[in-house]
Amino acid sequence: MSHREAATREALVLRYDAGVGLVEAALAGITDSELDHTPADGGWTARMVVHHLADSETNSYVRLRRLLAEPPGVVLEGYDEAEWARELHYDRPIAVSLDVFRSVRASSSELLTTITDADLERTGVHTESGAYTLADWLRIYAEHGEDHARQIREARVF
């Protein structure tokens, strides 16, 4: 990996690390009515987004570790996010899910400090998106907290 690629990796890890703070800032002072407001586009409420973040982060935790610990070509299972939102009672309080998101991301972030350039090339096959490297994982999840913090901020406005 070149110096430029290493700098990009470091920037992605920093963005990944910052995701929790962005979500927490987006939730600061949120009221129950803001948590449960359905955006005009019919998207998820802020409450639903927090539960999704916990579920997504736990799935990403397993994917990262499988990419690092298992042979190339490991199958990484997708899941039906909309079905999880329907069946896993995304209308419940958010405190525990926020703690899960925070803790699981911290654990993966710690692990990311140990990876090598060669680790970024480790490959798997995602059941929904096909070939998938650890570098792909890092790009996706570096953006994930940012995207959902924005979604929370937008869902609060009504």
Phi and psi in radians as a Rosetta constraint file:
Dihedral C 1 N 2 CA 2 C 2 CIRCULARHARMONIC -1.334 0.35
Dihedral N 2 CA 2 C 2 N 3 CIRCULARHARMONIC 2.949 0.35
Dihedral C 2 N 3 CA 3 C 3 CIRCULARHARMONIC -1.025 0.35
Dihedral N 3 CA 3 C 3 N 4 CIRCULARHARMONIC -0.702 0.35
Dihedral C 3 N 4 CA 4 C 4 CIRCULARHARMONIC -1.096 0.35
Dihedral N 4 CA 4 C 4 N 5 CIRCULARHARMONIC -0.765 0.35
Dihedral C 4 N 5 CA 5 C 5 CIRCULARHARMONIC -1.140 0.35
Dihedral N 5 CA 5 C 5 N 6 CIRCULARHARMONIC -0.677 0.35
Dihedral C 5 N 6 CA 6 C 6 CIRCULARHARMONIC -1.112 0.35
Dihedral N 6 CA 6 C 6 N 7 CIRCULARHARMONIC -0.696 0.35
Dihedral C 6 N 7 CA 7 C 7 CIRCULARHARMONIC -1.121 0.35
Dihedral N 7 CA 7 C 7 N 8 CIRCULARHARMONIC -0.680 0.35
Dihedral C 7 N 8 CA 8 C 8 CIRCULARHARMONIC -1.128 0.35
Dihedral N 8 CA 8 C 8 N 9 CIRCULARHARMONIC -0.758 0.35
Dihedral C 8 N 9 CA 9 C 9 CIRCULARHARMONIC -1.028 0.35
Dihedral N 9 CA 9 C 9 N 10 CIRCULARHARMONIC -0.830 0.35
Dihedral C 9 N 10 CA 10 C 10 CIRCULARHARMONIC -1.061 0.35
Dihedral N 10 CA 10 C 10 N 11 CIRCULARHARMONIC -0.701 0.35
Dihedral C 10 N 11 CA 11 C 11 CIRCULARHARMONIC -1.130 0.35
Dihedral N 11 CA 11 C 11 N 12 CIRCULARHARMONIC -0.692 0.35
Dihedral C 11 N 12 CA 12 C 12 CIRCULARHARMONIC -1.164 0.35
Dihedral N 12 CA 12 C 12 N 13 CIRCULARHARMONIC -0.685 0.35
Dihedral C 12 N 13 CA 13 C 13 CIRCULARHARMONIC -1.114 0.35
Dihedral N 13 CA 13 C 13 N 14 CIRCULARHARMONIC -0.712 0.35
Dihedral C 13 N 14 CA 14 C 14 CIRCULARHARMONIC -1.100 0.35
Dihedral N 14 CA 14 C 14 N 15 CIRCULARHARMONIC -0.727 0.35
Dihedral C 14 N 15 CA 15 C 15 CIRCULARHARMONIC -1.122 0.35
Dihedral N 15 CA 15 C 15 N 16 CIRCULARHARMONIC -0.721 0.35
Dihedral C 15 N 16 CA 16 C 16 CIRCULARHARMONIC -1.024 0.35
Dihedral N 16 CA 16 C 16 N 17 CIRCULARHARMONIC -0.843 0.35
Dihedral C 16 N 17 CA 17 C 17 CIRCULARHARMONIC -1.041 0.35
Dihedral N 17 CA 17 C 17 N 18 CIRCULARHARMONIC -0.666 0.35
Dihedral C 17 N 18 CA 18 C 18 CIRCULARHARMONIC -1.307 0.35
Dihedral N 18 CA 18 C 18 N 19 CIRCULARHARMONIC -0.270 0.35
Dihedral C 18 N 19 CA 19 C 19 CIRCULARHARMONIC -0.991 0.35
Dihedral N 19 CA 19 C 19 N 20 CIRCULARHARMONIC -0.714 0.35
Dihedral C 19 N 20 CA 20 C 20 CIRCULARHARMONIC -1.100 0.35
Dihedral N 20 CA 20 C 20 N 21 CIRCULARHARMONIC -0.804 0.35
Dihedral C 20 N 21 CA 21 C 21 CIRCULARHARMONIC -1.068 0.35
Dihedral N 21 CA 21 C 21 N 22 CIRCULARHARMONIC -0.652 0.35
Dihedral C 21 N 22 CA 22 C 22 CIRCULARHARMONIC -1.142 0.35
Dihedral N 22 CA 22 C 22 N 23 CIRCULARHARMONIC -0.731 0.35
Dihedral C 22 N 23 CA 23 C 23 CIRCULARHARMONIC -1.154 0.35
Dihedral N 23 CA 23 C 23 N 24 CIRCULARHARMONIC -0.777 0.35
Dihedral C 23 N 24 CA 24 C 24 CIRCULARHARMONIC -1.066 0.35
Dihedral N 24 CA 24 C 24 N 25 CIRCULARHARMONIC -0.722 0.35
Dihedral C 24 N 25 CA 25 C 25 CIRCULARHARMONIC -1.121 0.35
Dihedral N 25 CA 25 C 25 N 26 CIRCULARHARMONIC -0.685 0.35
Dihedral C 25 N 26 CA 26 C 26 CIRCULARHARMONIC -1.149 0.35
Dihedral N 26 CA 26 C 26 N 27 CIRCULARHARMONIC -0.494 0.35
Dihedral C 26 N 27 CA 27 C 27 CIRCULARHARMONIC -1.568 0.35
Dihedral N 27 CA 27 C 27 N 28 CIRCULARHARMONIC -0.187 0.35
Dihedral C 27 N 28 CA 28 C 28 CIRCULARHARMONIC -0.957 0.35
Dihedral N 28 CA 28 C 28 N 29 CIRCULARHARMONIC 2.178 0.35
Dihedral C 28 N 29 CA 29 C 29 CIRCULARHARMONIC 1.242 0.35
Dihedral N 29 CA 29 C 29 N 30 CIRCULARHARMONIC 0.208 0.35
Dihedral C 29 N 30 CA 30 C 30 CIRCULARHARMONIC -1.151 0.35
Dihedral N 30 CA 30 C 30 N 31 CIRCULARHARMONIC 2.463 0.35
Dihedral C 30 N 31 CA 31 C 31 CIRCULARHARMONIC -1.676 0.35
Dihedral N 31 CA 31 C 31 N 32 CIRCULARHARMONIC 2.879 0.35
Dihedral C 31 N 32 CA 32 C 32 CIRCULARHARMONIC -1.049 0.35
Dihedral N 32 CA 32 C 32 N 33 CIRCULARHARMONIC -0.670 0.35
Dihedral C 32 N 33 CA 33 C 33 CIRCULARHARMONIC -1.172 0.35
Dihedral N 33 CA 33 C 33 N 34 CIRCULARHARMONIC -0.615 0.35
Dihedral C 33 N 34 CA 34 C 34 CIRCULARHARMONIC -1.214 0.35
Dihedral N 34 CA 34 C 34 N 35 CIRCULARHARMONIC -0.693 0.35
Dihedral C 34 N 35 CA 35 C 35 CIRCULARHARMONIC -1.040 0.35
Dihedral N 35 CA 35 C 35 N 36 CIRCULARHARMONIC -0.584 0.35
Dihedral C 35 N 36 CA 36 C 36 CIRCULARHARMONIC -1.824 0.35
Dihedral N 36 CA 36 C 36 N 37 CIRCULARHARMONIC 0.082 0.35
Dihedral C 36 N 37 CA 37 C 37 CIRCULARHARMONIC -1.262 0.35
Dihedral N 37 CA 37 C 37 N 38 CIRCULARHARMONIC 2.190 0.35
Dihedral C 37 N 38 CA 38 C 38 CIRCULARHARMONIC -1.500 0.35
Dihedral N 38 CA 38 C 38 N 39 CIRCULARHARMONIC 2.152 0.35
Dihedral C 38 N 39 CA 39 C 39 CIRCULARHARMONIC -1.043 0.35
Dihedral N 39 CA 39 C 39 N 40 CIRCULARHARMONIC 2.757 0.35
Dihedral C 39 N 40 CA 40 C 40 CIRCULARHARMONIC -0.988 0.35
Dihedral N 40 CA 40 C 40 N 41 CIRCULARHARMONIC -0.527 0.35
Dihedral C 40 N 41 CA 41 C 41 CIRCULARHARMONIC -1.394 0.35
Dihedral N 41 CA 41 C 41 N 42 CIRCULARHARMONIC 0.023 0.35
Dihedral C 41 N 42 CA 42 C 42 CIRCULARHARMONIC 1.397 0.35
Dihedral N 42 CA 42 C 42 N 43 CIRCULARHARMONIC 0.168 0.35
Dihedral C 42 N 43 CA 43 C 43 CIRCULARHARMONIC -1.241 0.35
Dihedral N 43 CA 43 C 43 N 44 CIRCULARHARMONIC -3.020 0.35
Dihedral C 43 N 44 CA 44 C 44 CIRCULARHARMONIC -1.224 0.35
Dihedral N 44 CA 44 C 44 N 45 CIRCULARHARMONIC 2.593 0.35
Dihedral C 44 N 45 CA 45 C 45 CIRCULARHARMONIC -1.275 0.35
Dihedral N 45 CA 45 C 45 N 46 CIRCULARHARMONIC 2.874 0.35
Dihedral C 45 N 46 CA 46 C 46 CIRCULARHARMONIC -1.040 0.35
Dihedral N 46 CA 46 C 46 N 47 CIRCULARHARMONIC -0.662 0.35
Dihedral C 46 N 47 CA 47 C 47 CIRCULARHARMONIC -1.049 0.35
Dihedral N 47 CA 47 C 47 N 48 CIRCULARHARMONIC -0.795 0.35
Dihedral C 47 N 48 CA 48 C 48 CIRCULARHARMONIC -1.109 0.35
Dihedral N 48 CA 48 C 48 N 49 CIRCULARHARMONIC -0.664 0.35
Dihedral C 48 N 49 CA 49 C 49 CIRCULARHARMONIC -1.076 0.35
Dihedral N 49 CA 49 C 49 N 50 CIRCULARHARMONIC -0.738 0.35
Dihedral C 49 N 50 CA 50 C 50 CIRCULARHARMONIC -1.085 0.35
Dihedral N 50 CA 50 C 50 N 51 CIRCULARHARMONIC -0.764 0.35
Dihedral C 50 N 51 CA 51 C 51 CIRCULARHARMONIC -1.143 0.35
Dihedral N 51 CA 51 C 51 N 52 CIRCULARHARMONIC -0.683 0.35
Dihedral C 51 N 52 CA 52 C 52 CIRCULARHARMONIC -1.059 0.35
Dihedral N 52 CA 52 C 52 N 53 CIRCULARHARMONIC -0.748 0.35
Dihedral C 52 N 53 CA 53 C 53 CIRCULARHARMONIC -1.030 0.35
Dihedral N 53 CA 53 C 53 N 54 CIRCULARHARMONIC -0.722 0.35
Dihedral C 53 N 54 CA 54 C 54 CIRCULARHARMONIC -1.113 0.35
Dihedral N 54 CA 54 C 54 N 55 CIRCULARHARMONIC -0.808 0.35
Dihedral C 54 N 55 CA 55 C 55 CIRCULARHARMONIC -1.182 0.35
Dihedral N 55 CA 55 C 55 N 56 CIRCULARHARMONIC -0.725 0.35
Dihedral C 55 N 56 CA 56 C 56 CIRCULARHARMONIC -1.146 0.35
Dihedral N 56 CA 56 C 56 N 57 CIRCULARHARMONIC -0.723 0.35
Dihedral C 56 N 57 CA 57 C 57 CIRCULARHARMONIC -1.137 0.35
Dihedral N 57 CA 57 C 57 N 58 CIRCULARHARMONIC -0.656 0.35
Dihedral C 57 N 58 CA 58 C 58 CIRCULARHARMONIC -1.202 0.35
Dihedral N 58 CA 58 C 58 N 59 CIRCULARHARMONIC -0.592 0.35
Dihedral C 58 N 59 CA 59 C 59 CIRCULARHARMONIC -1.185 0.35
Dihedral N 59 CA 59 C 59 N 60 CIRCULARHARMONIC -0.719 0.35
Dihedral C 59 N 60 CA 60 C 60 CIRCULARHARMONIC -1.159 0.35
Dihedral N 60 CA 60 C 60 N 61 CIRCULARHARMONIC -0.593 0.35
Dihedral C 60 N 61 CA 61 C 61 CIRCULARHARMONIC -0.995 0.35
Dihedral N 61 CA 61 C 61 N 62 CIRCULARHARMONIC -0.832 0.35
Dihedral C 61 N 62 CA 62 C 62 CIRCULARHARMONIC -1.178 0.35
Dihedral N 62 CA 62 C 62 N 63 CIRCULARHARMONIC -0.743 0.35
Dihedral C 62 N 63 CA 63 C 63 CIRCULARHARMONIC -1.055 0.35
Dihedral N 63 CA 63 C 63 N 64 CIRCULARHARMONIC -0.799 0.35
Dihedral C 63 N 64 CA 64 C 64 CIRCULARHARMONIC -1.007 0.35
Dihedral N 64 CA 64 C 64 N 65 CIRCULARHARMONIC -0.831 0.35
Dihedral C 64 N 65 CA 65 C 65 CIRCULARHARMONIC -1.194 0.35
Dihedral N 65 CA 65 C 65 N 66 CIRCULARHARMONIC -0.635 0.35
Dihedral C 65 N 66 CA 66 C 66 CIRCULARHARMONIC -1.175 0.35
Dihedral N 66 CA 66 C 66 N 67 CIRCULARHARMONIC -0.698 0.35
Dihedral C 66 N 67 CA 67 C 67 CIRCULARHARMONIC -1.059 0.35
Dihedral N 67 CA 67 C 67 N 68 CIRCULARHARMONIC -0.653 0.35
Dihedral C 67 N 68 CA 68 C 68 CIRCULARHARMONIC -1.396 0.35
Dihedral N 68 CA 68 C 68 N 69 CIRCULARHARMONIC -0.607 0.35
Dihedral C 68 N 69 CA 69 C 69 CIRCULARHARMONIC -1.802 0.35
Dihedral N 69 CA 69 C 69 N 70 CIRCULARHARMONIC -0.271 0.35
Dihedral C 69 N 70 CA 70 C 70 CIRCULARHARMONIC -1.925 0.35
Dihedral N 70 CA 70 C 70 N 71 CIRCULARHARMONIC 2.859 0.35
Dihedral C 70 N 71 CA 71 C 71 CIRCULARHARMONIC -1.079 0.35
Dihedral N 71 CA 71 C 71 N 72 CIRCULARHARMONIC 2.722 0.35
Dihedral C 71 N 72 CA 72 C 72 CIRCULARHARMONIC -0.921 0.35
Dihedral N 72 CA 72 C 72 N 73 CIRCULARHARMONIC 2.500 0.35
Dihedral C 72 N 73 CA 73 C 73 CIRCULARHARMONIC 1.559 0.35
Dihedral N 73 CA 73 C 73 N 74 CIRCULARHARMONIC 0.113 0.35
Dihedral C 73 N 74 CA 74 C 74 CIRCULARHARMONIC -0.928 0.35
Dihedral N 74 CA 74 C 74 N 75 CIRCULARHARMONIC 2.443 0.35
Dihedral C 74 N 75 CA 75 C 75 CIRCULARHARMONIC -1.501 0.35
Dihedral N 75 CA 75 C 75 N 76 CIRCULARHARMONIC 2.178 0.35
Dihedral C 75 N 76 CA 76 C 76 CIRCULARHARMONIC -1.888 0.35
Dihedral N 76 CA 76 C 76 N 77 CIRCULARHARMONIC 1.995 0.35
Dihedral C 76 N 77 CA 77 C 77 CIRCULARHARMONIC -1.301 0.35
Dihedral N 77 CA 77 C 77 N 78 CIRCULARHARMONIC 2.350 0.35
Dihedral C 77 N 78 CA 78 C 78 CIRCULARHARMONIC -1.485 0.35
Dihedral N 78 CA 78 C 78 N 79 CIRCULARHARMONIC 3.090 0.35
Dihedral C 78 N 79 CA 79 C 79 CIRCULARHARMONIC -2.602 0.35
Dihedral N 79 CA 79 C 79 N 80 CIRCULARHARMONIC 2.753 0.35
Dihedral C 79 N 80 CA 80 C 80 CIRCULARHARMONIC -1.494 0.35
Dihedral N 80 CA 80 C 80 N 81 CIRCULARHARMONIC 1.695 0.35
Dihedral C 80 N 81 CA 81 C 81 CIRCULARHARMONIC -1.036 0.35
Dihedral N 81 CA 81 C 81 N 82 CIRCULARHARMONIC -0.719 0.35
Dihedral C 81 N 82 CA 82 C 82 CIRCULARHARMONIC -1.143 0.35
Dihedral N 82 CA 82 C 82 N 83 CIRCULARHARMONIC -0.682 0.35
Dihedral C 82 N 83 CA 83 C 83 CIRCULARHARMONIC -1.167 0.35
Dihedral N 83 CA 83 C 83 N 84 CIRCULARHARMONIC -0.721 0.35
Dihedral C 83 N 84 CA 84 C 84 CIRCULARHARMONIC -1.044 0.35
Dihedral N 84 CA 84 C 84 N 85 CIRCULARHARMONIC -0.750 0.35
Dihedral C 84 N 85 CA 85 C 85 CIRCULARHARMONIC -1.069 0.35
Dihedral N 85 CA 85 C 85 N 86 CIRCULARHARMONIC -0.677 0.35
Dihedral C 85 N 86 CA 86 C 86 CIRCULARHARMONIC -1.245 0.35
Dihedral N 86 CA 86 C 86 N 87 CIRCULARHARMONIC -0.765 0.35
Dihedral C 86 N 87 CA 87 C 87 CIRCULARHARMONIC -1.586 0.35
Dihedral N 87 CA 87 C 87 N 88 CIRCULARHARMONIC -0.325 0.35
Dihedral C 87 N 88 CA 88 C 88 CIRCULARHARMONIC -1.816 0.35
Dihedral N 88 CA 88 C 88 N 89 CIRCULARHARMONIC 0.399 0.35
Dihedral C 88 N 89 CA 89 C 89 CIRCULARHARMONIC 0.935 0.35
Dihedral N 89 CA 89 C 89 N 90 CIRCULARHARMONIC 1.081 0.35
Dihedral C 89 N 90 CA 90 C 90 CIRCULARHARMONIC -1.251 0.35
Dihedral N 90 CA 90 C 90 N 91 CIRCULARHARMONIC 0.203 0.35
Dihedral C 90 N 91 CA 91 C 91 CIRCULARHARMONIC -1.716 0.35
Dihedral N 91 CA 91 C 91 N 92 CIRCULARHARMONIC 0.093 0.35
Dihedral C 91 N 92 CA 92 C 92 CIRCULARHARMONIC -1.452 0.35
Dihedral N 92 CA 92 C 92 N 93 CIRCULARHARMONIC 2.984 0.35
Dihedral C 92 N 93 CA 93 C 93 CIRCULARHARMONIC -1.004 0.35
Dihedral N 93 CA 93 C 93 N 94 CIRCULARHARMONIC 2.678 0.35
Dihedral C 93 N 94 CA 94 C 94 CIRCULARHARMONIC -1.700 0.35
Dihedral N 94 CA 94 C 94 N 95 CIRCULARHARMONIC -0.209 0.35
Dihedral C 94 N 95 CA 95 C 95 CIRCULARHARMONIC -0.971 0.35
Dihedral N 95 CA 95 C 95 N 96 CIRCULARHARMONIC -0.822 0.35
Dihedral C 95 N 96 CA 96 C 96 CIRCULARHARMONIC -1.200 0.35
Dihedral N 96 CA 96 C 96 N 97 CIRCULARHARMONIC -0.717 0.35
Dihedral C 96 N 97 CA 97 C 97 CIRCULARHARMONIC -1.116 0.35
Dihedral N 97 CA 97 C 97 N 98 CIRCULARHARMONIC -0.648 0.35
Dihedral C 97 N 98 CA 98 C 98 CIRCULARHARMONIC -1.136 0.35
Dihedral N 98 CA 98 C 98 N 99 CIRCULARHARMONIC -0.697 0.35
Dihedral C 98 N 99 CA 99 C 99 CIRCULARHARMONIC -1.089 0.35
Dihedral N 99 CA 99 C 99 N 100 CIRCULARHARMONIC -0.713 0.35
Dihedral C 99 N 100 CA 100 C 100 CIRCULARHARMONIC -1.074 0.35
Dihedral N 100 CA 100 C 100 N 101 CIRCULARHARMONIC -0.862 0.35
Dihedral C 100 N 101 CA 101 C 101 CIRCULARHARMONIC -0.977 0.35
Dihedral N 101 CA 101 C 101 N 102 CIRCULARHARMONIC -0.850 0.35
Dihedral C 101 N 102 CA 102 C 102 CIRCULARHARMONIC -1.078 0.35
Dihedral N 102 CA 102 C 102 N 103 CIRCULARHARMONIC -0.857 0.35
Dihedral C 102 N 103 CA 103 C 103 CIRCULARHARMONIC -1.236 0.35
Dihedral N 103 CA 103 C 103 N 104 CIRCULARHARMONIC -0.773 0.35
Dihedral C 103 N 104 CA 104 C 104 CIRCULARHARMONIC -1.166 0.35
Dihedral N 104 CA 104 C 104 N 105 CIRCULARHARMONIC -0.706 0.35
Dihedral C 104 N 105 CA 105 C 105 CIRCULARHARMONIC -1.132 0.35
Dihedral N 105 CA 105 C 105 N 106 CIRCULARHARMONIC -0.678 0.35
Dihedral C 105 N 106 CA 106 C 106 CIRCULARHARMONIC -1.073 0.35
Dihedral N 106 CA 106 C 106 N 107 CIRCULARHARMONIC -0.699 0.35
Dihedral C 106 N 107 CA 107 C 107 CIRCULARHARMONIC -1.142 0.35
Dihedral N 107 CA 107 C 107 N 108 CIRCULARHARMONIC -0.783 0.35
Dihedral C 107 N 108 CA 108 C 108 CIRCULARHARMONIC -1.178 0.35
Dihedral N 108 CA 108 C 108 N 109 CIRCULARHARMONIC -0.650 0.35
Dihedral C 108 N 109 CA 109 C 109 CIRCULARHARMONIC -1.059 0.35
Dihedral N 109 CA 109 C 109 N 110 CIRCULARHARMONIC -0.739 0.35
Dihedral C 109 N 110 CA 110 C 110 CIRCULARHARMONIC -1.061 0.35
Dihedral N 110 CA 110 C 110 N 111 CIRCULARHARMONIC -0.750 0.35
Dihedral C 110 N 111 CA 111 C 111 CIRCULARHARMONIC -1.119 0.35
Dihedral N 111 CA 111 C 111 N 112 CIRCULARHARMONIC -0.644 0.35
Dihedral C 111 N 112 CA 112 C 112 CIRCULARHARMONIC -1.082 0.35
Dihedral N 112 CA 112 C 112 N 113 CIRCULARHARMONIC -0.432 0.35
Dihedral C 112 N 113 CA 113 C 113 CIRCULARHARMONIC -1.235 0.35
Dihedral N 113 CA 113 C 113 N 114 CIRCULARHARMONIC -0.224 0.35
Dihedral C 113 N 114 CA 114 C 114 CIRCULARHARMONIC -1.767 0.35
Dihedral N 114 CA 114 C 114 N 115 CIRCULARHARMONIC -0.154 0.35
Dihedral C 114 N 115 CA 115 C 115 CIRCULARHARMONIC -1.301 0.35
Dihedral N 115 CA 115 C 115 N 116 CIRCULARHARMONIC 2.683 0.35
Dihedral C 115 N 116 CA 116 C 116 CIRCULARHARMONIC -1.796 0.35
Dihedral N 116 CA 116 C 116 N 117 CIRCULARHARMONIC 2.955 0.35
Dihedral C 116 N 117 CA 117 C 117 CIRCULARHARMONIC -1.017 0.35
Dihedral N 117 CA 117 C 117 N 118 CIRCULARHARMONIC -0.698 0.35
Dihedral C 117 N 118 CA 118 C 118 CIRCULARHARMONIC -1.108 0.35
Dihedral N 118 CA 118 C 118 N 119 CIRCULARHARMONIC -0.569 0.35
Dihedral C 118 N 119 CA 119 C 119 CIRCULARHARMONIC -1.065 0.35
Dihedral N 119 CA 119 C 119 N 120 CIRCULARHARMONIC -0.579 0.35
Dihedral C 119 N 120 CA 120 C 120 CIRCULARHARMONIC -1.067 0.35
Dihedral N 120 CA 120 C 120 N 121 CIRCULARHARMONIC -0.389 0.35
Dihedral C 120 N 121 CA 121 C 121 CIRCULARHARMONIC -1.575 0.35
Dihedral N 121 CA 121 C 121 N 122 CIRCULARHARMONIC -0.062 0.35
Dihedral C 121 N 122 CA 122 C 122 CIRCULARHARMONIC -1.056 0.35
Dihedral N 122 CA 122 C 122 N 123 CIRCULARHARMONIC 2.433 0.35
Dihedral C 122 N 123 CA 123 C 123 CIRCULARHARMONIC -2.108 0.35
Dihedral N 123 CA 123 C 123 N 124 CIRCULARHARMONIC 2.661 0.35
Dihedral C 123 N 124 CA 124 C 124 CIRCULARHARMONIC -2.521 0.35
Dihedral N 124 CA 124 C 124 N 125 CIRCULARHARMONIC -3.093 0.35
Dihedral C 124 N 125 CA 125 C 125 CIRCULARHARMONIC -2.229 0.35
Dihedral N 125 CA 125 C 125 N 126 CIRCULARHARMONIC 2.026 0.35
Dihedral C 125 N 126 CA 126 C 126 CIRCULARHARMONIC -1.449 0.35
Dihedral N 126 CA 126 C 126 N 127 CIRCULARHARMONIC 2.343 0.35
Dihedral C 126 N 127 CA 127 C 127 CIRCULARHARMONIC -1.143 0.35
Dihedral N 127 CA 127 C 127 N 128 CIRCULARHARMONIC -0.303 0.35
Dihedral C 127 N 128 CA 128 C 128 CIRCULARHARMONIC -1.877 0.35
Dihedral N 128 CA 128 C 128 N 129 CIRCULARHARMONIC -0.554 0.35
Dihedral C 128 N 129 CA 129 C 129 CIRCULARHARMONIC -2.053 0.35
Dihedral N 129 CA 129 C 129 N 130 CIRCULARHARMONIC 0.021 0.35
Dihedral C 129 N 130 CA 130 C 130 CIRCULARHARMONIC 1.460 0.35
Dihedral N 130 CA 130 C 130 N 131 CIRCULARHARMONIC -2.553 0.35
Dihedral C 130 N 131 CA 131 C 131 CIRCULARHARMONIC -0.942 0.35
Dihedral N 131 CA 131 C 131 N 132 CIRCULARHARMONIC 2.441 0.35
Dihedral C 131 N 132 CA 132 C 132 CIRCULARHARMONIC -2.665 0.35
Dihedral N 132 CA 132 C 132 N 133 CIRCULARHARMONIC 2.143 0.35
Dihedral C 132 N 133 CA 133 C 133 CIRCULARHARMONIC -1.861 0.35
Dihedral N 133 CA 133 C 133 N 134 CIRCULARHARMONIC 2.943 0.35
Dihedral C 133 N 134 CA 134 C 134 CIRCULARHARMONIC -1.108 0.35
Dihedral N 134 CA 134 C 134 N 135 CIRCULARHARMONIC -0.585 0.35
Dihedral C 134 N 135 CA 135 C 135 CIRCULARHARMONIC -1.082 0.35
Dihedral N 135 CA 135 C 135 N 136 CIRCULARHARMONIC -0.708 0.35
Dihedral C 135 N 136 CA 136 C 136 CIRCULARHARMONIC -1.057 0.35
Dihedral N 136 CA 136 C 136 N 137 CIRCULARHARMONIC -0.810 0.35
Dihedral C 136 N 137 CA 137 C 137 CIRCULARHARMONIC -0.945 0.35
Dihedral N 137 CA 137 C 137 N 138 CIRCULARHARMONIC -0.836 0.35
Dihedral C 137 N 138 CA 138 C 138 CIRCULARHARMONIC -1.112 0.35
Dihedral N 138 CA 138 C 138 N 139 CIRCULARHARMONIC -0.739 0.35
Dihedral C 138 N 139 CA 139 C 139 CIRCULARHARMONIC -1.085 0.35
Dihedral N 139 CA 139 C 139 N 140 CIRCULARHARMONIC -0.809 0.35
Dihedral C 139 N 140 CA 140 C 140 CIRCULARHARMONIC -1.066 0.35
Dihedral N 140 CA 140 C 140 N 141 CIRCULARHARMONIC -0.864 0.35
Dihedral C 140 N 141 CA 141 C 141 CIRCULARHARMONIC -1.416 0.35
Dihedral N 141 CA 141 C 141 N 142 CIRCULARHARMONIC -0.342 0.35
Dihedral C 141 N 142 CA 142 C 142 CIRCULARHARMONIC -1.129 0.35
Dihedral N 142 CA 142 C 142 N 143 CIRCULARHARMONIC -0.626 0.35
Dihedral C 142 N 143 CA 143 C 143 CIRCULARHARMONIC -1.450 0.35
Dihedral N 143 CA 143 C 143 N 144 CIRCULARHARMONIC -0.418 0.35
Dihedral C 143 N 144 CA 144 C 144 CIRCULARHARMONIC -1.045 0.35
Dihedral N 144 CA 144 C 144 N 145 CIRCULARHARMONIC -0.856 0.35
Dihedral C 144 N 145 CA 145 C 145 CIRCULARHARMONIC -1.101 0.35
Dihedral N 145 CA 145 C 145 N 146 CIRCULARHARMONIC -0.726 0.35
Dihedral C 145 N 146 CA 146 C 146 CIRCULARHARMONIC -1.049 0.35
Dihedral N 146 CA 146 C 146 N 147 CIRCULARHARMONIC -0.853 0.35
Dihedral C 146 N 147 CA 147 C 147 CIRCULARHARMONIC -1.058 0.35
Dihedral N 147 CA 147 C 147 N 148 CIRCULARHARMONIC -0.760 0.35
Dihedral C 147 N 148 CA 148 C 148 CIRCULARHARMONIC -1.365 0.35
Dihedral N 148 CA 148 C 148 N 149 CIRCULARHARMONIC -0.481 0.35
Dihedral C 148 N 149 CA 149 C 149 CIRCULARHARMONIC -1.099 0.35
Dihedral N 149 CA 149 C 149 N 150 CIRCULARHARMONIC -0.750 0.35
Dihedral C 149 N 150 CA 150 C 150 CIRCULARHARMONIC -1.087 0.35
Dihedral N 150 CA 150 C 150 N 151 CIRCULARHARMONIC -0.743 0.35
Dihedral C 150 N 151 CA 151 C 151 CIRCULARHARMONIC -1.083 0.35
Dihedral N 151 CA 151 C 151 N 152 CIRCULARHARMONIC -0.700 0.35
Dihedral C 151 N 152 CA 152 C 152 CIRCULARHARMONIC -1.115 0.35
Dihedral N 152 CA 152 C 152 N 153 CIRCULARHARMONIC -0.817 0.35
Dihedral C 152 N 153 CA 153 C 153 CIRCULARHARMONIC -1.026 0.35
Dihedral N 153 CA 153 C 153 N 154 CIRCULARHARMONIC -0.754 0.35
Dihedral C 153 N 154 CA 154 C 154 CIRCULARHARMONIC -1.203 0.35
Dihedral N 154 CA 154 C 154 N 155 CIRCULARHARMONIC -0.619 0.35
Dihedral C 154 N 155 CA 155 C 155 CIRCULARHARMONIC -1.216 0.35
Dihedral N 155 CA 155 C 155 N 156 CIRCULARHARMONIC -0.412 0.35
Dihedral C 155 N 156 CA 156 C 156 CIRCULARHARMONIC -1.316 0.35
Dihedral N 156 CA 156 C 156 N 157 CIRCULARHARMONIC -0.365 0.35
Dihedral C 156 N 157 CA 157 C 157 CIRCULARHARMONIC -1.528 0.35
Dihedral N 157 CA 157 C 157 N 158 CIRCULARHARMONIC 2.025 0.35
